[in-house]
Amino acid sequence: MVESDRELSSMAQALWDNDVNRLQPGKDYRISLQGKAGEMAVLNDDNDGAGYPLFTFVDENIFKKETFLAFISLLDNYVSATGEPEIVTPEEEAENHKFLDSLVQTPTMKIAHKYLVDKKLSPENETDFKKQLYTIWFELYARKGASRPDSSGFEHVFVGETRRGRTVIGFHNWIQLYLQEKLGHIDYKGYSVNANSPQPDENKHIMALQFSWKEGFKPKGSIFIGVSPEFEFALYTLCFLSSPSERVKVQFSLYDVEIVCVHHNQKHIGTTYPMLIRYQNLDH
């Protein structure tokens, strides 16, 4: 196993410690793990390990906070099907910029920015830094099999996409999951574990799960739960810019995590998500 990246681990810990907008499990939200999902790679009703939604409660007052509000405004700006060209309207572009404006004011993003400037990986000027973030996350590109730009890092990771209508790709964000589940578009099928991964815990902030979305199916996806948009953006941007490896092992808080961060043309994020290796406090 890859040894933990010490420097990125200490940065991840700093981001975690300064994530002032993170929700508290059991207080600001509650989830119901229910059963383990089946092993099937296709959608099958016999496969369902959960009869009820994943989220039993979320305090939606949290969504009035600036970064949450700006983030949620972006979620309806995309066509989920890959191969369908994305058209970005001036209003949507303005929403993207508004989100980045709110993001760079947060403690977590300021910490990430300072680190990246010190490493000469990002410009010090805030406007130039936002341009860099825009390219990484929002600039459109053509995903495999598409002739015209049909995707972006943001759409894939935070909104989710469907391939040929049947397979869900990306979709690694708890806020989108909650909102889509509330609308009746998500059917949570249970949590995912393999022989080496720990049992998920309703009071922890990372889990792997199986679900269907609209007509598509996600056999296994892994997400942070209850963290702020700025925490995820800061952590993933750090991994994207500072690590040549597409798999970075970091330790922070209670978690040993592998951050998968796949580059697209070295300029954009193809996908990125956390994979829980173990809980630190259980092995000491």
LINMOJO-V617063 format. One record per pair of residues at least 12 apart in sequence whose ideal C-beta (glycine too) atoms are under 10 Angstrom apart, sorted by sequence separation. I is the first residue (numbers start at 1). J is the second residue. D is the distance in Angstrom with one decimal. If there is no record, write none. Layout:
i j d
I J D
I J D
//
This chain:
i j d
37 49 4.8
77 89 8.1
117 129 8.1
140 152 5.3
141 153 8.6
143 155 9.5
158 170 8.0
159 171 7.2
160 172 8.1
208 220 5.9
209 221 6.0
238 250 9.4
247 259 7.4
248 260 8.3
260 272 6.3
261 273 8.5
35 48 8.3
36 49 5.1
37 50 7.7
113 126 7.9
116 129 7.9
139 152 6.4
140 153 9.9
143 156 7.7
156 169 6.9
157 170 5.6
158 171 8.2
159 172 9.9
160 173 8.0
208 221 6.8
209 222 7.8
235 248 9.7
246 259 9.4
247 260 5.7
248 261 6.6
259 272 6.8
260 273 5.6
34 48 9.4
35 49 3.3
36 50 9.2
77 91 8.7
78 92 8.9
138 152 5.5
139 153 8.2
140 154 10.0
156 170 3.7
157 171 8.0
158 172 7.3
159 173 7.6
193 207 9.4
194 208 8.6
207 221 9.4
208 222 4.4
209 223 7.2
245 259 9.7
246 260 6.5
247 261 7.8
259 273 7.7
260 274 7.8
34 49 6.2
35 50 5.9
77 92 4.5
137 152 6.7
138 153 7.5
139 154 9.5
140 155 8.5
141 156 10.0
155 170 7.4
156 171 8.1
157 172 5.2
158 173 4.4
171 186 9.4
192 207 8.2
193 208 7.0
207 222 7.3
208 223 7.9
235 250 8.2
245 260 9.9
246 261 5.9
247 262 9.3
258 273 9.5
259 274 5.7
260 275 6.2
33 49 9.2
34 50 3.8
35 51 8.5
76 92 9.4
77 93 9.5
110 126 9.8
113 129 5.8
116 132 8.7
136 152 9.4
137 153 4.7
138 154 5.5
154 170 9.8
155 171 9.9
156 172 8.5
157 173 6.9
160 176 6.5
191 207 6.0
192 208 4.1
206 222 7.2
207 223 6.6
209 225 9.6
243 259 8.4
245 261 8.3
246 262 5.2
257 273 10.0
258 274 7.3
259 275 7.8
33 50 7.9
34 51 6.9
112 129 9.7
113 130 9.9
136 153 6.2
137 154 4.6
138 155 8.7
153 170 9.2
158 175 8.1
159 176 6.0
160 177 8.7
191 208 6.6
192 209 5.8
206 223 7.3
207 224 8.7
235 252 9.0
246 263 6.9
257 274 4.9
258 275 4.5
32 50 7.7
34 52 6.4
73 91 9.9
74 92 7.7
77 95 6.8
134 152 9.9
135 153 9.4
136 154 9.1
137 155 9.3
143 161 7.6
145 163 8.3
151 169 9.3
158 176 6.2
168 186 9.8
191 209 5.4
192 210 5.5
205 223 9.4
206 224 5.7
207 225 6.2
243 261 7.1
257 275 6.6
258 276 8.2
32 51 9.8
34 53 9.4
73 92 9.2
76 95 9.9
77 96 8.2
113 132 9.9
137 156 9.9
144 163 8.8
145 164 9.4
151 170 8.6
154 173 9.8
157 176 9.7
190 209 7.1
191 210 7.8
205 224 5.7
206 225 7.0
240 259 9.4
244 263 9.1
255 274 8.1
256 275 9.9
257 276 5.9
258 277 5.9
32 52 5.8
34 54 8.2
109 129 9.1
113 133 9.4
134 154 9.7
137 157 8.3
143 163 8.6
160 180 8.1
189 209 7.5
190 210 5.9
204 224 10.0
205 225 5.4
206 226 9.7
239 259 4.9
241 261 9.6
256 276 7.6
257 277 6.4
32 53 7.2
33 54 7.7
74 95 5.7
105 126 9.4
133 154 10.0
137 158 8.8
159 180 9.5
188 209 6.7
189 210 4.1
190 211 8.8
204 225 8.0
205 226 5.4
206 227 9.1
238 259 9.0
239 260 8.9
240 261 5.2
255 276 6.4
256 277 4.2
257 278 9.2
31 53 8.9
32 54 6.5
73 95 5.1
74 96 6.6
104 126 5.9
188 210 7.9
189 211 5.5
204 226 9.2
205 227 6.0
235 257 9.4
239 261 4.4
240 262 9.3
255 277 8.0
256 278 4.8
31 54 5.3
32 55 7.8
73 96 9.5
104 127 9.6
187 210 9.7
188 211 5.1
189 212 6.8
202 225 9.3
203 226 9.8
236 259 7.2
238 261 9.3
240 263 6.9
255 278 8.0
256 279 7.6
257 280 10.0
30 54 9.9
31 55 5.8
32 56 5.0
71 95 9.8
74 98 9.1
109 133 8.8
187 211 6.2
188 212 8.7
235 259 6.9
236 260 9.9
237 261 9.4
246 270 8.9
248 272 9.9
250 274 8.9
254 278 9.5
255 279 6.6
256 280 5.9
30 55 7.4
31 56 6.7
32 57 9.6
70 95 7.3
73 98 7.6
74 99 5.9
101 126 9.4
104 129 6.7
144 169 10.0
186 211 5.5
187 212 4.6
197 222 9.6
200 225 9.5
236 261 6.3
246 271 9.4
254 279 5.2
255 280 6.5
29 55 6.7
30 56 4.7
31 57 8.7
70 96 9.2
73 99 7.4
100 126 9.9
104 130 6.2
143 169 8.5
160 186 9.8
185 211 9.9
186 212 7.2
187 213 8.1
192 218 9.8
194 220 9.0
205 231 9.6
235 261 9.5
240 266 9.9
246 272 9.2
249 275 9.5
251 277 9.1
253 279 9.6
254 280 5.4
255 281 9.6
29 56 8.4
30 57 4.5
31 58 9.2
70 97 9.6
72 99 9.6
103 130 8.4
143 170 9.7
185 212 9.0
186 213 5.6
187 214 9.8
192 219 8.1
193 220 9.9
250 277 9.8
251 278 9.7
253 280 7.8
254 281 5.4
256 283 8.6
29 57 6.1
30 58 8.1
70 98 5.3
71 99 6.0
185 213 6.0
186 214 8.6
189 217 8.5
192 220 4.7
240 268 8.9
247 275 8.5
249 277 7.2
252 280 8.9
253 281 9.4
254 282 8.5
28 57 8.7
29 58 4.4
30 59 9.8
69 98 9.4
70 99 4.0
100 129 9.0
101 130 7.3
104 133 7.8
185 214 5.4
189 218 8.7
191 220 9.9
192 221 8.0
240 269 5.6
251 280 6.4
27 57 9.7
28 58 7.3
29 59 6.6
69 99 9.2
70 100 8.6
100 130 4.8
103 133 7.5
181 211 8.3
184 214 10.0
185 215 9.9
187 217 9.3
189 219 8.9
192 222 8.0
239 269 9.4
240 270 9.8
26 57 9.4
28 59 4.7
29 60 9.7
70 101 7.9
71 102 8.4
100 131 9.2
174 205 9.0
180 211 9.1
224 255 9.6
27 59 7.9
28 60 9.9
66 98 9.4
67 99 7.4
70 102 4.7
71 103 8.6
174 206 10.0
177 209 8.4
181 213 9.3
186 218 9.5
237 269 8.4
240 272 6.9
28 61 8.8
29 62 8.2
66 99 9.4
69 102 8.1
70 103 7.8
97 130 7.4
100 133 5.6
174 207 9.1
180 213 6.4
224 257 9.1
236 269 6.8
239 272 6.9
28 62 6.1
67 101 10.0
68 102 9.2
96 130 9.9
99 133 9.7
100 134 6.5
103 137 9.8
177 211 7.5
180 214 8.5
23 58 7.8
24 59 9.5
66 101 9.3
67 102 4.9
222 257 9.5
236 271 9.8
237 272 9.2
239 274 10.0
23 59 7.4
66 102 4.6
67 103 6.1
177 213 8.8
222 258 9.5
236 272 4.5
65 102 9.2
66 103 9.3
96 133 9.7
97 134 7.6
100 137 8.3
176 213 9.5
235 272 8.8
236 273 8.6
67 105 8.5
96 134 6.8
99 137 9.4
100 138 8.2
222 260 8.3
236 274 9.2
23 62 5.9
66 105 8.0
67 106 6.2
99 138 9.0
235 274 8.3
22 62 9.6
66 106 8.7
171 211 8.4
232 272 8.7
21 62 7.4
65 106 9.9
67 108 9.5
93 134 9.2
96 137 8.3
97 138 9.0
232 273 9.4
67 109 9.0
96 138 5.0
171 213 6.6
232 274 8.8
168 211 7.7
21 65 5.6
168 212 7.5
177 221 8.7
20 65 9.6
21 66 9.1
23 68 9.9
93 138 8.3
168 213 4.9
171 216 9.1
21 67 6.6
92 138 9.5
166 212 9.9
168 214 8.4
172 218 9.8
177 223 6.8
21 68 7.2
168 215 9.4
169 216 8.5
171 218 6.3
176 223 9.4
178 225 9.1
206 253 9.9
227 274 9.6
168 216 4.1
170 218 9.1
173 221 9.9
175 223 9.9
177 225 8.5
205 253 7.9
206 254 9.4
165 214 8.4
166 215 6.8
167 216 5.8
168 217 6.2
169 218 8.0
172 221 6.2
174 223 5.3
204 253 9.3
205 254 8.4
206 255 6.1
224 273 8.5
88 138 8.1
165 215 5.5
166 216 5.7
167 217 6.5
168 218 3.9
171 221 6.0
172 222 6.7
173 223 6.5
174 224 6.4
175 225 9.6
204 254 6.8
205 255 7.6
223 273 6.8
224 274 5.8
88 139 9.8
162 213 7.4
165 216 6.5
166 217 6.6
167 218 7.8
168 219 8.9
170 221 8.4
172 223 5.1
173 224 8.1
174 225 4.5
175 226 9.6
203 254 9.9
204 255 7.7
206 257 6.6
222 273 5.1
223 274 7.4
88 140 7.0
161 213 9.8
162 214 7.1
164 216 8.8
167 219 8.6
169 221 9.3
171 223 8.4
172 224 8.1
173 225 9.7
174 226 6.7
175 227 9.5
221 273 7.4
222 274 5.9
224 276 9.8
87 140 9.4
160 213 6.3
162 215 7.4
163 216 7.8
168 221 7.6
174 227 7.6
175 228 9.4
201 254 9.3
222 275 5.3
86 140 5.4
160 214 9.5
162 216 4.2
173 227 9.6
175 229 7.2
222 276 7.2
85 140 8.3
86 141 9.8
99 154 9.0
161 216 8.8
162 217 9.4
96 152 9.5
160 216 8.5
162 218 9.7
173 229 8.1
85 142 8.8
175 232 9.7
198 255 9.9
96 154 7.9
160 218 8.1
174 232 9.2
198 256 9.4
83 142 9.1
173 232 7.2
82 142 9.3
83 143 7.9
86 146 9.9
172 232 8.5
82 143 5.1
83 144 9.6
85 146 7.8
88 149 9.3
160 221 8.9
82 144 8.0
83 145 6.4
84 146 8.4
85 147 8.5
86 148 8.7
87 149 9.6
82 145 7.2
83 146 4.9
85 148 4.3
86 149 6.2
74 138 9.0
82 146 6.2
83 147 8.2
84 148 9.0
85 149 6.3
86 150 5.8
88 152 9.0
172 236 9.5
81 146 10.0
83 148 8.7
85 150 5.4
86 151 7.1
208 273 9.4
84 150 5.8
85 151 9.8
86 152 7.2
157 223 10.0
208 274 9.3
83 150 5.8
84 151 9.7
206 273 9.8
207 274 9.6
208 275 7.4
82 150 5.6
83 151 9.4
206 274 5.5
208 276 7.0
81 150 8.0
82 151 6.3
86 155 7.2
205 274 9.2
206 275 8.3
207 276 7.3
206 276 4.6
79 150 7.9
158 229 7.9
205 276 9.5
206 277 9.9
78 150 9.7
79 151 9.9
204 276 8.2
78 151 8.8
82 155 9.6
206 279 9.4
78 152 8.1
82 156 9.0
158 232 7.9
80 155 8.4
157 232 8.2
158 233 9.0
201 276 9.8
204 279 7.0
78 154 8.4
79 155 8.8
157 233 9.6
200 276 7.9
77 154 9.2
78 155 4.6
84 161 9.5
77 155 8.3
78 156 9.5
83 161 9.7
84 162 9.8
158 236 9.9
197 275 8.0
198 276 6.6
201 279 7.6
75 154 9.7
80 159 7.4
82 161 5.2
83 162 9.8
154 233 9.2
157 236 7.3
197 276 6.2
198 277 8.2
74 154 7.0
75 155 9.6
78 158 9.5
79 159 9.9
80 160 6.4
81 161 7.2
82 162 7.0
83 163 8.2
197 277 7.4
198 278 5.5
199 279 9.4
74 155 9.0
78 159 5.1
80 161 5.4
81 162 5.5
82 163 5.2
83 164 8.3
196 277 7.9
197 278 7.9
198 279 5.6
201 282 9.9
77 159 8.1
78 160 8.7
79 161 8.8
80 162 4.9
81 163 8.0
82 164 8.1
196 278 8.6
71 154 9.7
75 158 7.4
76 159 8.7
78 161 7.9
79 162 9.6
80 163 9.8
81 164 8.3
82 165 9.8
153 236 8.5
193 276 9.4
74 158 7.7
75 159 5.7
81 165 6.8
153 237 9.8
198 282 7.1
21 106 7.6
74 159 7.7
75 160 9.4
80 165 9.2
82 167 9.4
198 283 9.5
20 106 7.9
21 107 9.4
22 108 9.5
19 106 8.6
20 107 6.2
21 108 8.7
71 158 7.6
82 169 7.2
153 240 8.5
18 106 8.3
19 107 7.9
20 108 8.2
80 168 8.5
82 170 9.6
172 260 9.4
18 107 4.1
19 108 5.5
80 169 9.7
17 107 9.2
18 108 5.3
80 170 9.6
15 106 10.0
17 108 9.3
18 109 9.6
80 171 9.1
15 107 8.7
16 108 8.6
18 110 8.4
14 107 9.3
15 108 4.8
18 111 6.0
14 108 8.4
15 109 8.8
17 111 9.2
18 112 9.9
15 111 6.1
137 233 7.5
14 111 5.3
15 112 6.6
136 233 9.7
14 112 8.8
75 173 8.7
137 236 8.7
172 271 7.6
11 111 7.4
14 114 9.9
15 115 9.5
75 175 7.8
133 233 7.7
136 236 9.0
137 237 7.9
170 270 9.3
171 271 10.0
172 272 7.3
173 273 9.2
11 112 7.3
14 115 8.4
75 176 5.7
136 237 6.6
170 271 5.9
172 273 4.0
71 173 8.7
74 176 9.9
169 271 7.8
170 272 9.4
171 273 9.3
172 274 8.0
72 175 6.7
76 179 9.6
137 240 9.3
170 273 8.4
11 115 5.7
71 175 6.7
72 176 8.7
75 179 6.9
133 237 6.7
136 240 6.3
157 261 9.8
10 115 9.7
11 116 9.7
71 176 9.2
75 180 8.7
132 237 8.8
136 241 7.8
156 262 9.6
8 115 9.3
68 175 7.2
72 179 7.2
7 115 8.8
129 237 9.9
153 261 9.9
156 264 9.1
132 241 8.3
153 262 9.7
153 263 9.7
153 264 7.4
7 119 9.2
63 175 7.8
152 264 9.4
156 268 9.6
157 269 6.6
62 175 9.4
151 264 8.5
156 269 7.6
157 270 9.1
153 267 9.8
154 268 9.7
156 270 7.2
157 271 6.2
158 272 10.0
63 178 9.5
122 237 8.6
153 268 5.3
154 269 8.2
156 271 5.6
157 272 5.6
58 174 9.2
63 179 8.9
121 237 9.7
122 238 9.9
152 268 7.1
153 269 3.2
156 272 8.8
157 273 7.0
58 175 8.9
121 238 9.0
151 268 8.9
152 269 8.4
153 270 7.1
60 178 9.3
112 230 8.9
116 234 9.8
153 271 7.9
55 174 8.5
60 179 9.7
108 227 9.5
112 231 9.7
115 234 9.4
119 238 9.5
121 240 9.6
122 241 6.7
151 270 8.8
153 272 7.5
54 174 9.1
58 178 5.6
108 228 7.3
109 229 9.9
110 230 9.6
121 241 4.6
122 242 9.7
144 264 9.9
58 179 9.2
108 229 9.7
109 230 5.3
112 233 8.2
113 234 8.4
116 237 7.7
121 242 5.9
143 264 8.2
55 177 7.8
60 182 9.4
106 228 7.6
108 230 4.7
109 231 9.1
112 234 3.9
116 238 7.0
119 241 8.0
142 264 9.5
43 166 7.9
54 177 7.1
55 178 5.0
58 181 9.9
106 229 8.9
107 230 8.2
108 231 5.4
111 234 7.0
112 235 7.7
115 238 6.8
119 242 6.2
141 264 5.8
142 265 9.9
42 166 8.4
43 167 9.7
53 177 10.0
54 178 8.0
55 179 9.6
58 182 8.4
106 230 4.1
107 231 10.0
108 232 9.3
109 233 6.8
110 234 8.9
112 236 9.7
113 237 9.0
141 265 6.7
42 167 9.4
53 178 9.0
103 228 9.8
105 230 9.0
106 231 8.7
108 233 8.1
109 234 5.1
112 237 6.1
113 238 9.8
116 241 5.9
139 264 9.9
41 167 9.5
55 181 5.9
103 229 7.3
104 230 9.0
108 234 4.4
112 238 5.3
115 241 9.5
116 242 7.1
139 265 9.9
141 267 8.1
144 270 9.7
54 181 6.4
55 182 7.6
102 229 8.9
103 230 5.4
106 233 9.0
107 234 9.4
108 235 8.2
111 238 9.3
115 242 7.8
136 263 9.6
141 268 5.5
143 270 8.3
53 181 5.2
102 230 8.2
106 234 7.9
109 237 8.3
136 264 9.8
139 267 7.3
140 268 8.9
141 269 10.0
53 182 8.2
104 233 9.7
112 241 9.1
139 268 6.0
141 270 8.7
99 229 7.9
103 233 5.9
104 234 10.0
112 242 9.7
138 268 9.0
53 184 9.5
55 186 9.4
99 230 9.9
103 234 8.2
136 267 7.3
137 268 7.8
54 186 7.9
135 267 6.1
136 268 6.0
137 269 6.4
53 186 7.8
54 187 9.8
55 188 8.4
80 213 8.1
100 233 8.9
135 268 7.0
136 269 5.8
53 187 8.6
54 188 4.1
80 214 7.3
99 233 9.1
103 237 9.7
53 188 5.8
54 189 9.6
80 215 10.0
81 216 9.4
132 267 9.9
52 188 7.8
54 190 9.2
80 216 8.0
50 187 8.5
51 188 9.4
54 191 8.8
50 188 5.0
48 187 7.6
49 188 8.9
50 189 6.0
51 190 9.7
48 188 8.7
49 189 6.0
50 190 4.5
48 189 5.1
49 190 2.6
50 191 8.1
45 187 9.8
47 189 6.2
48 190 6.9
49 191 7.4
31 174 9.0
47 190 8.3
49 192 9.3
43 187 9.1
45 189 9.7
29 174 8.7
44 189 9.5
43 189 8.6
56 202 9.5
31 178 9.3
54 202 9.9
29 178 8.0
40 189 9.4
23 174 9.1
37 188 8.9
38 189 7.4
37 189 4.7
38 190 7.5
36 189 9.6
37 190 3.5
39 192 9.2
54 207 8.8
34 188 7.8
35 189 9.0
36 190 5.4
37 191 6.4
38 192 9.6
33 188 9.4
34 189 9.3
35 190 4.8
36 191 6.0
37 192 5.3
39 194 9.7
54 209 7.0
74 229 9.5
32 188 8.7
34 190 6.0
35 191 7.8
36 192 7.4
37 193 8.9
31 188 9.2
33 190 7.8
34 191 7.7
36 193 6.4
54 211 7.8
71 228 8.8
72 229 8.9
33 191 5.2
71 229 4.2
50 209 8.9
70 229 8.1
71 230 8.8
31 191 9.6
49 209 9.7
50 210 8.8
68 228 7.2
69 229 10.0
49 210 7.7
50 211 9.0
67 228 6.2
68 229 6.5
71 232 9.6
48 210 8.9
67 229 5.1
68 230 9.4
71 233 8.9
36 199 9.0
47 210 7.7
65 228 8.0
67 230 5.2
36 200 9.3
48 212 9.3
62 226 9.3
65 229 9.5
66 230 9.8
67 231 9.6
47 212 9.8
65 230 10.0
33 199 8.8
62 228 8.9
67 233 8.8
33 200 5.7
43 210 9.7
33 201 8.1
58 226 9.0
31 200 9.1
33 202 5.7
43 212 5.7
31 201 9.9
32 202 7.3
40 210 8.9
47 217 9.3
55 225 9.1
31 202 5.3
37 208 8.9
39 210 9.5
54 225 8.9
30 202 7.2
31 203 9.2
37 209 7.0
38 210 7.6
43 215 8.9
47 219 9.2
29 202 9.9
30 203 9.5
31 204 10.0
37 210 3.6
43 216 8.4
44 217 9.0
33 207 7.6
36 210 9.1
37 211 8.5
43 217 4.1
42 217 6.7
43 218 9.6
25 201 8.7
26 202 7.7
31 207 8.0
33 209 8.7
41 217 8.5
43 219 8.8
25 202 6.5
26 203 6.1
40 217 9.1
42 219 7.9
25 203 4.4
31 209 9.7
41 219 5.0
24 203 9.2
25 204 7.3
40 219 7.2
41 220 9.0
25 205 7.3
39 219 8.5
24 205 10.0
38 219 9.1
39 220 9.7
23 205 8.9
37 219 8.1
22 205 7.7
37 220 7.8
19 205 9.9
16 205 9.1
31 225 6.7
1 196 9.9
31 226 8.8
29 225 7.7
29 226 5.9
28 226 7.0
27 226 10.0
25 225 7.7
25 226 6.0
22 224 9.5
23 225 8.4
24 226 7.4
23 226 4.0
22 226 6.1
23 227 7.8
21 226 10.0
22 227 5.3
23 228 8.2
21 227 8.5
22 228 5.6
19 226 9.8
21 228 3.8
19 227 6.2
20 228 7.9
21 229 8.3
22 230 9.7
19 228 5.5
21 230 7.0
22 231 6.6
20 230 9.2
21 231 7.9
16 227 8.4
19 230 7.3
20 231 9.7
15 227 9.4
18 230 9.3
19 231 4.3
15 228 9.9
18 231 8.7
19 232 9.5
15 230 8.6
16 231 7.2
19 234 8.6
15 231 5.8
18 234 9.1
19 235 9.5
15 232 9.5
15 233 9.9
12 231 9.4
15 234 5.1
16 235 8.6
14 234 9.5
15 235 5.7
12 234 9.2
11 234 8.8
12 235 6.0
15 238 7.8
11 235 8.2
12 238 7.8
8 235 8.9
11 238 5.9
12 239 8.9
11 239 9.5
8 238 6.6
7 238 9.9
8 239 6.8
11 242 8.4
5 239 8.9
8 242 6.7
19 253 9.9
7 242 8.1
8 243 6.7
17 252 8.6
7 243 9.8
12 248 9.3
16 252 4.9
17 253 8.4
5 242 8.8
13 250 8.5
15 252 7.8
16 253 5.1
5 243 6.8
12 250 4.5
13 251 7.9
14 252 8.6
16 254 9.9
9 248 9.3
11 250 8.2
12 251 7.7
13 252 4.2
16 255 8.9
5 245 8.5
8 248 5.9
9 249 8.1
10 250 9.1
12 252 4.1
13 253 7.0
8 249 8.6
9 250 4.6
10 251 9.2
11 252 8.7
12 253 8.5
8 250 5.2
9 251 4.6
10 252 8.3
2 245 7.5
5 248 5.5
7 250 9.6
8 251 9.5
9 252 6.1
12 255 8.9
4 248 8.8
5 249 6.3
6 250 9.2
8 252 9.4
2 247 6.6
4 249 4.7
5 250 6.1
6 251 8.7
12 257 8.0
2 248 7.8
3 249 6.9
4 250 6.1
5 251 9.0
2 249 4.7
4 251 4.9
9 256 9.3
12 259 8.3
1 249 7.1
4 252 9.7
9 257 9.4
8 259 8.3
4 256 7.3
4 257 9.3
4 258 9.5
5 259 9.3
1 256 9.4
2 258 7.6
1 258 8.7
4 277 9.5
2 277 10.0
1 277 7.7
//
